[in-house]
Structures are given as C-alpha cells and as structure tokens.
Amino acid sequence: MIRPVLAALALAGLVGCKDDAECERLRVDLAKTYGTLRESAGKRKLAGVDVQGWTAVEEKAALLESSFMTSRVTWQSAEKAATEINGKLSGLETDSPANLTGYRLSLEAALKQQDTFTRQCR
C-alpha cells in the first residue's frame, strides 16, 4: 500500500520538476531589474519633485530587489511589495511626464517578469 503511494509521489515530483538553471537565470534577471527600478526611483527622488512618494517607491523597489537577491526567495515580501509599489504609482509626480510613463512601463514589465518567475519556479 505504501509503495504505490511513494511511487506516485516520486512521479509527481518528477513531472513537476523545475529547471533549476532557468529559474536561477530568471531570479538573477529579476533582481537586476528591480535594482534598476530602485536606482531610477532614487534619481527621480533627487530631481526634487514628490520626494516622499519617490522615496517610498525606492524603498519598495529595494525590498523587491532583496527578495530575489538570493536563491531563497522571500515570496510573501515580494508579493506584498509588488502590490504596494504598483499602488503608489498612480499618485506620483515627476519633473517630466515621460519619466513617469517610462517608469510605469518598466515596472509593469518587471511585474510581468515576476509573475512568470513565480509560475515557473515557485
């Protein structure tokens, strides 16, 4: 009775196996992407427009970057920070509408990248 159950679990484990090398590449790319977004938010903050808002975005981007920095991903922190940073964008101001649009598009791409990583590697 136990052997068939163990065999089924082993087979399920093999079917659900994830490509470790691909997951590692995706994780590193995601950490770099959030690092770039953190740096960009810092530059927007230094421009002097909506410093408080950009500081909050910079902090959330830093949290997202650190969530994917090591192979032990902090999934809950990443999900929470992604939701919070996405919510903060609607009220942000910047010195140029193009800068805000560019940041918004970059963040949307990063969030899609995070969703892909979560589906494939969690």
N, C-alpha and C positions, 0 to 999 in steps of 0.2 A: 504494500500500500504506500509506503513512504518513498520507495524508489521511483514509481511513476510521477509522483508529485515533484521530487527532486529533479527528475529528467525534464519535466515540463518547465520548471523554474529556470533550469540551465538553458533550455532552448529559448525561453522568453528573454533571458538575459542576452543571448547571442543575437536575437532578432532586433532588440532594442539598442544594441551596441552603437556607440557614437564614435566617430572618427576623432581620436584624441588630437592628432596633429592639426586637423582642420579646426577643431574647437579652440585649440591654443592660438592659432593664427587669428581667428575671429576675435578672441578675447583681447589679444595684444592690439589689434587694429582698433577695437572699441575703446580701449584705454587711451590710445593715442588720439582718437577722435575727440573724446571728452577732454583731454588735455588741451587740444587746440581750441575747443569751445571755452574752456576756462581762461586761457590766455586772451582770447578775443573779448570775453566779458571784462577782463581786467583792463584792457585797452579802452573799452567803451567807458568804463568807470573813470579812468584817468582823463577822459575828454571833459569831464565835469558836468555832464548832463545826467540827471537821475542817478546820482552816485549811490544812494541807498538801494535802489532797485537793481542796479548792475552788480553791486556788492553781493546781494542775495543770490543772484544768478551765478556769479562767480563761485560762491560757496557751494551751491548745489552741483555745479559742473565739477568742482574739485571732489565732492563726495562721489559723484558718478565715476570719475576717473579712478579714484582709490578703490571703488567697488570691484573694478575689473583689472586692477594692477597685478594681482597675484592669481594663481590658479584656484585659490579658494575664494570664489566669487561670493560677495555678500548680496545675495539676491533680493532680500527684503529691503535693504537700504537702497539698493539701486532702483527698485520699482517705486519706492516712496519718493526718492529724489527726482526721478524722471517725471512723475506726476506733478510734483511741486514746481520744477523748473518750467515745465510746459505751461502751467497755470500763471506763472509770473510774467510771461512774455506779453500777454495782452495789455498790461498796464505800463509797459516800459516806454521810456522816451530816449531818444538819442540825438546826436548832432546832425544826423542825416537819415532820412527815411530809407535810403539804400542800405545803410549799415544795419538797420533793424531788419529789413527784409532779408538781407544776406544771412544774418544770424538766425533768423527764424527758419529759413530754408535749411541751413546747416544742422540746426537742432532737429528738425523733422527727419532729415536723413539719418542722423545719429539714433533717433528713437526707433526708426525702422530697422536699422542695423542691430540695435539691442533686441528688438522683437525676434529677428532672425536668429540671433545668437541664442536667445532663450529657448526658442523652439527646437533648435538643433542640438543644444549642448546641456540643457538643464537636466 
